[in-house]
Amino acid sequence: MSVPSKRIVAGTLLLASALALPAIAADRGPVLAGAPRADFSSVQAHRAVLAAPRATATSATVSAAAVTPNELTASSYRAYPASCFSDTLPSVANSIQPLPVSPSGTLYSRTVTLYEKNGTQDSSEDVTVTIFRVACSSSGDTLSYNPDGGYVGATLMRIQRQAQYEGDSQLYPQFPDIRIAQGSIAFDNANFTDYVRVATEPNTVLADTSIGSAIVNSTTYVLENYASPSLGFFYFNNAFTIRFDNGYQNGRVTISVPDYAPTAQTYPAAYAPMAINGYLSGAWYDPSAGSREGLVTQVLDNGDGATRTLFATWYTYDQLGLPFWLVAQGSFPIGSTQLTNVQVLYATGSSFAAQPPPPSPAVKANVWGTINVSFTDCQTIKFSYNGSAGTVSGGPQGNGQRTWKRLGVINSLACQ
C-alpha cells in the first residue's frame, strides 16, 4: 500500500510506546484564582478570515487562486491524500461519523483542562485529548504533504469528555486555542505561522473549528493546513508538537508527536492492499515493452450505503492480433480490498455503430471466464484471469497474472 519511509529513526517506537499510555481525565470544577483569562477574540477573528476568505475582499493573506480556482483542482495545502477517508461511509454502526470515534494505532494522550461557563462563574472541565494517525495509501510520489515519498497517514485529534458529562448541553467545555510547532515554526510567532486548521470532516479547504465553540459531545477532528501562503505548512507525517491553551495562567498543555513510522503491528492497513473505491477509477496500462493493451476501471457507489460496483473493460487482442474487448462487472461491500471470481463477458452479434441494425441472431453477452482484482497502491493494479472465447474462432484465451500501472490522473484529484 505504500513505500518505505525515510522518516523511520532510531528510538521512535520506544518513544511512541511511552506516549501511548492512556491519559485519564480527572474532574470538573471552578477555575483557580489568579490572572484573568486571556482574550482570544483577535486570534479567532484572524482565523475566521483565513477560514472564510470570500467574506472579505481585502484579505491579502489568502491566495484567491487556492480558494477559487478556475477549474476543479486538488488543494495545494492538503495534509493527506484525498482518497484517505473514502473506504467507509458515515455510519454509526461502523463508528465513522464521519471520522473515526475510536482512536487506533499509536496514541499520544494527555489530560487537558478546558474552560467552561457555569452561569456567571468561570469553571473548567478535564477532557482527554488523543492525537493519532490513520494509514493512507501512498504511491510513493513526492507530493506537497509527502516530500520524501514515504508512508502517508492522516493526523486526527480526539477530544473525549468524561462519561458522566457526555452530551451535557447545559455545561460544556469550550474549544481551546490550538497551535503547532514544527521545524522552524515556533509557538506564538509574529507571523501566525503556528496556526493549525481543525476540521470535523475530511477533505475540506475552508472548514475550521472556532475557539470557544461548544464541545457537547466527544468529537474527532482532522488536522489541516490553512489555505494561505502566508501561514505555515505542516508536514503532519513528520514530528511536531501541538499545544492546547484554555486562556488561563498555566493553562497550556503540549503533546509531542514523533514521526509517522508505521509497522505491520501498529498500522497493518499501511501494508494491506487498498480498499477499492472511486479514486481507483481510471485507465491502466501494461508497462512491459511492446504491449498495446489497456484496462479502464469505473468504481461506483450503489446508493445503498453498503456496496459498490467495479466495471472494467480490458482492451486486448485475439489470436490473430485483432482488437477484442472483454468486460467485467461485480458488486462488493464497501471496504473490500480485492474482488475474486468476477465474471468476464464478451459480446457477439453486433456491428460498427450499430448501423445497419445487426442481423440475427441478436447481440449476445457470452461468458469468457473470471478475473480477480486488487490494488497494491494508488498507481498499481494487480489482476489474475482465466477464460476462453469459445464462440469466436481464434478468440483470446488463457490464464495468468498481470501488474499494470495507472495512466495519468484527472485534475490532480485521483488517488495518491
One Martini backbone bead per residue (centre of mass of N, CA, C, O) as a GRO file, in nm:
protein
  416
    1MET     BB    1   0.051   0.066  -0.010
    2SER     BB    2   0.356   0.140   0.031
    3VAL     BB    3   0.655   0.303   0.108
    4PRO     BB    4   0.939   0.346   0.238
    5SER     BB    5   1.059   0.539   0.494
    6LYS     BB    6   1.285   0.808   0.592
    7ARG     BB    7   1.163   0.861   0.899
    8ILE     BB    8   1.296   0.630   1.031
    9VAL     BB    9   1.396   0.626   1.369
   10ALA     BB   10   1.564   0.593   1.636
   11GLY     BB   11   1.325   0.551   1.904
   12THR     BB   12   1.028   0.580   1.811
   13LEU     BB   13   0.892   0.333   1.943
   14LEU     BB   14   0.967   0.400   2.233
   15LEU     BB   15   0.823   0.673   2.242
   16ALA     BB   16   0.543   0.574   2.158
   17SER     BB   17   0.499   0.385   2.400
   18ALA     BB   18   0.517   0.604   2.620
   19LEU     BB   19   0.275   0.788   2.488
   20ALA     BB   20   0.036   0.560   2.471
   21LEU     BB   21  -0.064   0.611   2.737
   22PRO     BB   22  -0.341   0.662   2.895
   23ALA     BB   23  -0.543   0.929   2.970
   24ILE     BB   24  -0.700   1.053   3.274
   25ALA     BB   25  -0.950   1.221   3.361
   26ALA     BB   26  -1.074   1.394   3.621
   27ASP     BB   27  -1.246   1.688   3.642
   28ARG     BB   28  -1.465   1.937   3.767
   29GLY     BB   29  -1.446   2.305   3.814
   30PRO     BB   30  -1.310   2.563   3.934
   31VAL     BB   31  -1.121   2.830   3.885
   32LEU     BB   32  -0.839   2.937   3.969
   33ALA     BB   33  -0.700   3.178   4.117
   34GLY     BB   34  -0.598   3.475   3.922
   35ALA     BB   35  -0.549   3.533   3.630
   36PRO     BB   36  -0.703   3.626   3.370
   37ARG     BB   37  -0.845   3.556   3.090
   38ALA     BB   38  -0.775   3.532   2.781
   39ASP     BB   39  -0.806   3.704   2.471
   40PHE     BB   40  -0.931   3.544   2.159
   41SER     BB   41  -1.067   3.738   1.949
   42SER     BB   42  -0.832   3.809   1.753
   43VAL     BB   43  -0.758   3.523   1.677
   44GLN     BB   44  -1.038   3.438   1.568
   45ALA     BB   45  -1.063   3.657   1.353
   46HIS     BB   46  -0.823   3.561   1.186
   47ARG     BB   47  -0.923   3.273   1.136
   48ALA     BB   48  -1.189   3.351   0.993
   49VAL     BB   49  -1.055   3.473   0.743
   50LEU     BB   50  -0.904   3.213   0.658
   51ALA     BB   51  -1.175   3.026   0.648
   52ALA     BB   52  -1.336   3.299   0.497
   53PRO     BB   53  -1.229   3.475   0.231
   54ARG     BB   54  -1.502   3.569   0.089
   55ALA     BB   55  -1.584   3.786   0.318
   56THR     BB   56  -1.318   3.932   0.201
   57ALA     BB   57  -1.149   4.166  -0.021
   58THR     BB   58  -0.881   4.236   0.186
   59SER     BB   59  -0.742   3.956   0.190
   60ALA     BB   60  -0.391   3.915   0.162
   61THR     BB   61  -0.344   3.617   0.303
   62VAL     BB   62  -0.508   3.495   0.059
   63SER     BB   63  -0.535   3.266  -0.194
   64ALA     BB   64  -0.745   3.284  -0.452
   65ALA     BB   65  -0.650   3.040  -0.624
   66ALA     BB   66  -0.688   2.827  -0.388
   67VAL     BB   67  -1.012   2.887  -0.352
   68THR     BB   68  -1.073   3.002  -0.673
   69PRO     BB   69  -1.062   2.818  -0.914
   70ASN     BB   70  -1.104   2.763  -1.257
   71GLU     BB   71  -1.078   2.465  -1.164
   72LEU     BB   72  -1.083   2.148  -1.068
   73THR     BB   73  -0.870   2.104  -0.784
   74ALA     BB   74  -0.626   2.040  -0.583
   75SER     BB   75  -0.510   2.099  -0.282
   76SER     BB   76  -0.201   2.255  -0.196
   77TYR     BB   77  -0.277   2.216   0.139
   78ARG     BB   78  -0.272   1.940   0.183
   79ALA     BB   79  -0.222   1.660   0.437
   80TYR     BB   80  -0.361   1.437   0.250
   81PRO     BB   81  -0.518   1.214   0.085
   82ALA     BB   82  -0.830   1.220  -0.057
   83SER     BB   83  -0.864   0.888  -0.029
   84CYS     BB   84  -0.843   0.812   0.281
   85PHE     BB   85  -1.185   0.839   0.357
   86SER     BB   86  -1.331   0.624   0.128
   87ASP     BB   87  -1.384   0.327   0.268
   88THR     BB   88  -1.614   0.479   0.424
   89LEU     BB   89  -1.926   0.550   0.557
   90PRO     BB   90  -2.141   0.711   0.727
   91SER     BB   91  -2.164   0.529   1.049
   92VAL     BB   92  -2.251   0.414   1.349
   93ALA     BB   93  -2.180   0.113   1.318
   94ASN     BB   94  -1.874   0.204   1.210
   95SER     BB   95  -1.766   0.457   1.367
   96ILE     BB   96  -1.848   0.689   1.144
   97GLN     BB   97  -1.875   1.070   1.207
   98PRO     BB   98  -1.685   1.064   0.968
   99LEU     BB   99  -1.490   1.000   1.190
  100PRO     BB  100  -1.325   0.838   1.406
  101VAL     BB  101  -1.409   0.738   1.753
  102SER     BB  102  -1.158   0.532   1.758
  103PRO     BB  103  -0.861   0.516   1.844
  104SER     BB  104  -0.557   0.429   1.665
  105GLY     BB  105  -0.274   0.293   1.708
  106THR     BB  106  -0.071   0.537   1.802
  107LEU     BB  107  -0.089   0.707   2.114
  108TYR     BB  108  -0.142   1.064   2.219
  109SER     BB  109  -0.194   1.155   2.561
  110ARG     BB  110  -0.396   1.401   2.750
  111THR     BB  111  -0.477   1.609   3.002
  112VAL     BB  112  -0.729   1.869   2.958
  113THR     BB  113  -0.810   2.192   3.056
  114LEU     BB  114  -1.123   2.340   3.012
  115TYR     BB  115  -1.337   2.585   2.940
  116GLU     BB  116  -1.621   2.705   3.133
  117LYS     BB  117  -1.973   2.794   3.198
  118ASN     BB  118  -2.129   2.873   3.524
  119GLY     BB  119  -2.299   3.095   3.435
  120THR     BB  120  -2.102   3.349   3.589
  121GLN     BB  121  -1.900   3.113   3.636
  122ASP     BB  122  -1.600   3.003   3.619
  123SER     BB  123  -1.490   2.697   3.464
  124SER     BB  124  -1.406   2.339   3.447
  125GLU     BB  125  -1.282   2.066   3.222
  126ASP     BB  126  -1.174   1.744   3.192
  127VAL     BB  127  -0.996   1.607   2.919
  128THR     BB  128  -0.921   1.385   2.650
  129VAL     BB  129  -0.635   1.402   2.443
  130THR     BB  130  -0.594   1.253   2.112
  131ILE     BB  131  -0.331   1.153   1.907
  132PHE     BB  132  -0.370   1.026   1.568
  133ARG     BB  133  -0.334   0.780   1.307
  134VAL     BB  134  -0.406   0.707   0.965
  135ALA     BB  135  -0.383   0.508   0.705
  136CYS     BB  136  -0.255   0.571   0.383
  137SER     BB  137  -0.216   0.580   0.069
  138SER     BB  138   0.090   0.531  -0.136
  139SER     BB  139   0.288   0.578  -0.432
  140GLY     BB  140   0.568   0.748  -0.373
  141ASP     BB  141   0.521   1.026  -0.422
  142THR     BB  142   0.618   1.358  -0.458
  143LEU     BB  143   0.462   1.570  -0.229
  144SER     BB  144   0.361   1.827  -0.038
  145TYR     BB  145   0.292   1.611   0.213
  146ASN     BB  146   0.537   1.408   0.070
  147PRO     BB  147   0.864   1.472   0.016
  148ASP     BB  148   0.982   1.151   0.059
  149GLY     BB  149   0.775   0.917  -0.026
  150GLY     BB  150   0.639   0.799   0.213
  151TYR     BB  151   0.450   0.737   0.446
  152VAL     BB  152   0.090   0.787   0.487
  153GLY     BB  153  -0.104   1.004   0.703
  154ALA     BB  154  -0.363   1.094   0.910
  155THR     BB  155  -0.431   1.353   1.147
  156LEU     BB  156  -0.581   1.315   1.467
  157MET     BB  157  -0.837   1.446   1.704
  158ARG     BB  158  -0.945   1.361   2.037
  159ILE     BB  159  -1.227   1.471   2.230
  160GLN     BB  160  -1.287   1.344   2.561
  161ARG     BB  161  -1.535   1.301   2.758
  162GLN     BB  162  -1.679   1.228   3.030
  163ALA     BB  163  -1.929   1.011   3.079
  164GLN     BB  164  -2.101   1.198   3.283
  165TYR     BB  165  -2.087   1.452   3.050
  166GLU     BB  166  -2.204   1.342   2.812
  167GLY     BB  167  -2.417   1.572   2.638
  168ASP     BB  168  -2.389   1.830   2.799
  169SER     BB  169  -2.566   2.146   2.720
  170GLN     BB  170  -2.522   2.331   2.986
  171LEU     BB  171  -2.226   2.205   3.048
  172TYR     BB  172  -1.927   2.296   2.868
  173PRO     BB  173  -1.665   2.284   2.683
  174GLN     BB  174  -1.417   2.478   2.517
  175PHE     BB  175  -1.250   2.554   2.253
  176PRO     BB  176  -0.927   2.587   2.200
  177ASP     BB  177  -0.618   2.703   2.157
  178ILE     BB  178  -0.433   2.597   1.865
  179ARG     BB  179  -0.096   2.482   1.819
  180ILE     BB  180   0.210   2.456   1.608
  181ALA     BB  181   0.531   2.291   1.619
  182GLN     BB  182   0.781   2.301   1.343
  183GLY     BB  183   1.082   2.345   1.319
  184SER     BB  184   1.075   2.687   1.239
  185ILE     BB  185   0.805   2.663   1.388
  186ALA     BB  186   0.682   2.860   1.641
  187PHE     BB  187   0.544   2.971   1.904
  188ASP     BB  188   0.411   3.286   1.890
  189ASN     BB  189   0.447   3.415   1.623
  190ALA     BB  190   0.410   3.705   1.432
  191ASN     BB  191   0.293   3.528   1.162
  192PHE     BB  192   0.101   3.281   1.246
  193THR     BB  193   0.237   2.989   1.165
  194ASP     BB  194   0.093   2.813   1.415
  195TYR     BB  195  -0.154   2.767   1.272
  196VAL     BB  196  -0.438   2.540   1.286
  197ARG     BB  197  -0.654   2.337   1.117
  198VAL     BB  198  -0.986   2.224   1.241
  199ALA     BB  199  -1.174   1.941   1.140
  200THR     BB  200  -1.480   1.729   1.112
  201GLU     BB  201  -1.394   1.695   0.808
  202PRO     BB  202  -1.279   1.575   0.528
  203ASN     BB  203  -1.168   1.739   0.254
  204THR     BB  204  -1.106   2.040   0.318
  205VAL     BB  205  -1.042   2.406   0.296
  206LEU     BB  206  -1.226   2.596   0.519
  207ALA     BB  207  -1.275   2.437   0.752
  208ASP     BB  208  -1.349   2.509   1.105
  209THR     BB  209  -1.270   2.564   1.457
  210SER     BB  210  -1.374   2.755   1.702
  211ILE     BB  211  -1.302   2.943   1.948
  212GLY     BB  212  -1.541   2.848   2.199
  213SER     BB  213  -1.673   2.614   2.107
  214ALA     BB  214  -1.880   2.358   2.156
  215ILE     BB  215  -1.840   2.049   2.366
  216VAL     BB  216  -2.079   1.818   2.399
  217ASN     BB  217  -1.936   1.605   2.226
  218SER     BB  218  -1.740   1.384   2.139
  219THR     BB  219  -1.455   1.454   1.914
  220THR     BB  220  -1.334   1.438   1.581
  221TYR     BB  221  -1.035   1.554   1.424
  222VAL     BB  222  -0.863   1.717   1.152
  223LEU     BB  223  -0.552   1.805   1.045
  224GLU     BB  224  -0.472   2.121   0.892
  225ASN     BB  225  -0.428   2.358   0.642
  226TYR     BB  226  -0.419   2.664   0.549
  227ALA     BB  227  -0.526   2.861   0.262
  228SER     BB  228  -0.214   3.007   0.302
  229PRO     BB  229   0.095   3.150   0.215
  230SER     BB  230   0.157   3.298   0.508
  231LEU     BB  231   0.160   3.031   0.635
  232GLY     BB  232   0.206   2.739   0.756
  233PHE     BB  233   0.352   2.416   0.668
  234PHE     BB  234   0.251   2.099   0.755
  235TYR     BB  235   0.409   1.782   0.835
  236PHE     BB  236   0.227   1.526   0.975
  237ASN     BB  237   0.444   1.288   0.930
  238ASN     BB  238   0.599   1.458   1.112
  239ALA     BB  239   0.725   1.597   1.368
  240PHE     BB  240   0.538   1.742   1.652
  241THR     BB  241   0.383   2.016   1.838
  242ILE     BB  242   0.100   2.044   2.050
  243ARG     BB  243  -0.121   2.315   2.165
  244PHE     BB  244  -0.317   2.390   2.461
  245ASP     BB  245  -0.542   2.678   2.531
  246ASN     BB  246  -0.755   2.818   2.798
  247GLY     BB  247  -0.633   3.121   2.905
  248TYR     BB  248  -0.472   3.044   3.154
  249GLN     BB  249  -0.269   3.017   3.391
  250ASN     BB  250  -0.122   2.724   3.323
  251GLY     BB  251  -0.322   2.637   3.050
  252ARG     BB  252  -0.091   2.465   2.911
  253VAL     BB  253  -0.070   2.194   2.667
  254THR     BB  254   0.149   1.937   2.550
  255ILE     BB  255   0.218   1.736   2.248
  256SER     BB  256   0.438   1.491   2.137
  257VAL     BB  257   0.495   1.398   1.792
  258PRO     BB  258   0.621   1.173   1.604
  259ASP     BB  259   0.699   1.009   1.358
  260TYR     BB  260   0.567   0.837   1.091
  261ALA     BB  261   0.623   0.474   1.170
  262PRO     BB  262   0.510   0.212   1.042
  263THR     BB  263   0.386  -0.106   1.124
  264ALA     BB  264   0.235  -0.411   1.110
  265GLN     BB  265   0.126  -0.363   1.407
  266THR     BB  266   0.031  -0.054   1.421
  267TYR     BB  267  -0.026  -0.041   1.076
  268PRO     BB  268  -0.164  -0.265   0.875
  269ALA     BB  269  -0.292  -0.083   0.645
  270ALA     BB  270  -0.008   0.004   0.520
  271TYR     BB  271   0.020  -0.323   0.405
  272ALA     BB  272  -0.235  -0.321   0.248
  273PRO     BB  273  -0.455  -0.325   0.038
  274MET     BB  274  -0.668  -0.142  -0.118
  275ALA     BB  275  -0.950  -0.002  -0.106
  276ILE     BB  276  -1.223  -0.002  -0.312
  277ASN     BB  277  -1.264   0.300  -0.504
  278GLY     BB  278  -1.321   0.583  -0.695
  279TYR     BB  279  -1.004   0.655  -0.708
  280LEU     BB  280  -0.969   0.383  -0.909
  281SER     BB  281  -1.048   0.529  -1.139
  282GLY     BB  282  -0.931   0.442  -1.475
  283ALA     BB  283  -0.624   0.405  -1.643
  284TRP     BB  284  -0.444   0.112  -1.770
  285TYR     BB  285  -0.108  -0.031  -1.811
  286ASP     BB  286   0.144  -0.203  -1.979
  287PRO     BB  287   0.494  -0.159  -1.916
  288SER     BB  288   0.575  -0.346  -2.115
  289ALA     BB  289   0.728  -0.415  -2.389
  290GLY     BB  290   0.497  -0.386  -2.669
  291SER     BB  291   0.244  -0.315  -2.537
  292ARG     BB  292  -0.133  -0.254  -2.626
  293GLU     BB  293  -0.279  -0.261  -2.366
  294GLY     BB  294  -0.591  -0.210  -2.168
  295LEU     BB  295  -0.752  -0.049  -1.874
  296VAL     BB  296  -1.086   0.026  -1.753
  297THR     BB  297  -1.211   0.188  -1.458
  298GLN     BB  298  -1.515   0.166  -1.249
  299VAL     BB  299  -1.631   0.317  -0.938
  300LEU     BB  300  -1.948   0.264  -0.776
  301ASP     BB  301  -2.208   0.373  -0.607
  302ASN     BB  302  -2.524   0.214  -0.516
  303GLY     BB  303  -2.698   0.377  -0.271
  304ASP     BB  304  -2.691   0.182   0.009
  305GLY     BB  305  -2.417   0.231   0.188
  306ALA     BB  306  -2.255  -0.077   0.127
  307THR     BB  307  -2.198  -0.068  -0.191
  308ARG     BB  308  -2.012  -0.157  -0.487
  309THR     BB  309  -1.898  -0.108  -0.838
  310LEU     BB  310  -1.714  -0.286  -1.080
  311PHE     BB  311  -1.595  -0.159  -1.395
  312ALA     BB  312  -1.438  -0.342  -1.672
  313THR     BB  313  -1.210  -0.283  -1.955
  314TRP     BB  314  -1.048  -0.498  -2.189
  315TYR     BB  315  -0.793  -0.415  -2.414
  316THR     BB  316  -0.737  -0.650  -2.662
  317TYR     BB  317  -0.650  -0.967  -2.826
  318ASP     BB  318  -0.642  -1.193  -3.053
  319GLN     BB  319  -0.475  -1.452  -3.227
  320LEU     BB  320  -0.456  -1.232  -3.485
  321GLY     BB  321  -0.438  -0.922  -3.359
  322LEU     BB  322  -0.724  -0.835  -3.291
  323PRO     BB  323  -0.942  -0.656  -3.150
  324PHE     BB  324  -1.060  -0.706  -2.798
  325TRP     BB  325  -1.335  -0.728  -2.573
  326LEU     BB  326  -1.349  -0.715  -2.212
  327VAL     BB  327  -1.602  -0.763  -1.950
  328ALA     BB  328  -1.645  -0.640  -1.608
  329GLN     BB  329  -1.876  -0.714  -1.320
  330GLY     BB  330  -1.889  -0.610  -0.962
  331SER     BB  331  -1.999  -0.648  -0.640
  332PHE     BB  332  -1.924  -0.484  -0.312
  333PRO     BB  333  -1.815  -0.417  -0.016
  334ILE     BB  334  -1.731  -0.174   0.169
  335GLY     BB  335  -1.368  -0.220   0.207
  336SER     BB  336  -1.269  -0.383  -0.007
  337THR     BB  337  -0.950  -0.523  -0.145
  338GLN     BB  338  -1.098  -0.755  -0.320
  339LEU     BB  339  -1.168  -0.945  -0.619
  340THR     BB  340  -1.347  -1.252  -0.693
  341ASN     BB  341  -1.477  -1.411  -0.952
  342VAL     BB  342  -1.529  -1.224  -1.190
  343GLN     BB  343  -1.720  -1.184  -1.449
  344VAL     BB  344  -1.649  -1.240  -1.799
  345LEU     BB  345  -1.726  -1.068  -2.104
  346TYR     BB  346  -1.862  -1.101  -2.445
  347ALA     BB  347  -1.958  -0.979  -2.764
  348THR     BB  348  -2.218  -1.064  -3.006
  349GLY     BB  349  -2.403  -0.950  -3.305
  350SER     BB  350  -2.275  -0.689  -3.416
  351SER     BB  351  -2.188  -0.348  -3.522
  352PHE     BB  352  -2.085  -0.069  -3.648
  353ALA     BB  353  -2.278   0.164  -3.487
  354ALA     BB  354  -2.541  -0.008  -3.551
  355GLN     BB  355  -2.493   0.012  -3.880
  356PRO     BB  356  -2.691  -0.166  -3.942
  357PRO     BB  357  -2.885  -0.362  -3.806
  358PRO     BB  358  -2.841  -0.639  -3.662
  359PRO     BB  359  -2.837  -0.946  -3.728
  360SER     BB  360  -2.909  -1.250  -3.702
  361PRO     BB  361  -2.838  -1.273  -3.420
  362ALA     BB  362  -2.848  -1.113  -3.152
  363VAL     BB  363  -2.715  -0.969  -2.909
  364LYS     BB  364  -2.448  -1.126  -2.710
  365ALA     BB  365  -2.357  -1.246  -2.391
  366ASN     BB  366  -2.046  -1.391  -2.314
  367VAL     BB  367  -1.868  -1.621  -2.143
  368TRP     BB  368  -1.521  -1.621  -2.062
  369GLY     BB  369  -1.476  -1.574  -1.730
  370THR     BB  370  -1.231  -1.469  -1.489
  371ILE     BB  371  -1.152  -1.220  -1.224
  372ASN     BB  372  -0.890  -1.073  -1.026
  373VAL     BB  373  -0.881  -0.784  -0.794
  374SER     BB  374  -0.618  -0.541  -0.708
  375PHE     BB  375  -0.459  -0.275  -0.496
  376THR     BB  376  -0.152  -0.176  -0.379
  377ASP     BB  377  -0.202   0.114  -0.502
  378CYS     BB  378  -0.278   0.403  -0.673
  379GLN     BB  379  -0.073   0.288  -0.931
  380THR     BB  380  -0.169  -0.028  -0.880
  381ILE     BB  381  -0.262  -0.322  -1.061
  382LYS     BB  382  -0.402  -0.646  -0.988
  383PHE     BB  383  -0.443  -0.941  -1.208
  384SER     BB  384  -0.638  -1.231  -1.264
  385TYR     BB  385  -0.693  -1.496  -1.515
  386ASN     BB  386  -0.971  -1.702  -1.677
  387GLY     BB  387  -1.021  -1.795  -2.027
  388SER     BB  388  -1.268  -1.827  -2.313
  389ALA     BB  389  -1.362  -1.781  -2.666
  390GLY     BB  390  -1.563  -2.021  -2.787
  391THR     BB  391  -1.755  -1.857  -3.013
  392VAL     BB  392  -1.466  -1.763  -3.126
  393SER     BB  393  -1.247  -1.762  -3.365
  394GLY     BB  394  -0.947  -1.695  -3.208
  395GLY     BB  395  -0.989  -1.624  -2.935
  396PRO     BB  396  -0.918  -1.534  -2.633
  397GLN     BB  397  -0.684  -1.719  -2.413
  398GLY     BB  398  -0.630  -1.797  -2.064
  399ASN     BB  399  -0.375  -1.755  -1.805
  400GLY     BB  400  -0.294  -1.520  -1.528
  401GLN     BB  401  -0.073  -1.239  -1.438
  402ARG     BB  402  -0.096  -0.880  -1.358
  403THR     BB  403   0.099  -0.562  -1.359
  404TRP     BB  404  -0.023  -0.236  -1.352
  405LYS     BB  405  -0.050   0.107  -1.455
  406ARG     BB  406  -0.122   0.424  -1.430
  407LEU     BB  407  -0.283   0.671  -1.656
  408GLY     BB  408  -0.287   0.914  -1.493
  409VAL     BB  409  -0.484   1.203  -1.406
  410ILE     BB  410  -0.759   1.398  -1.260
  411ASN     BB  411  -0.707   1.706  -1.168
  412SER     BB  412  -0.540   1.594  -0.917
  413LEU     BB  413  -0.780   1.383  -0.781
  414ALA     BB  414  -0.655   1.135  -0.762
  415CYS     BB  415  -0.514   0.892  -0.629
  416GLN     BB  416  -0.225   0.901  -0.370
   0.00000   0.00000   0.00000
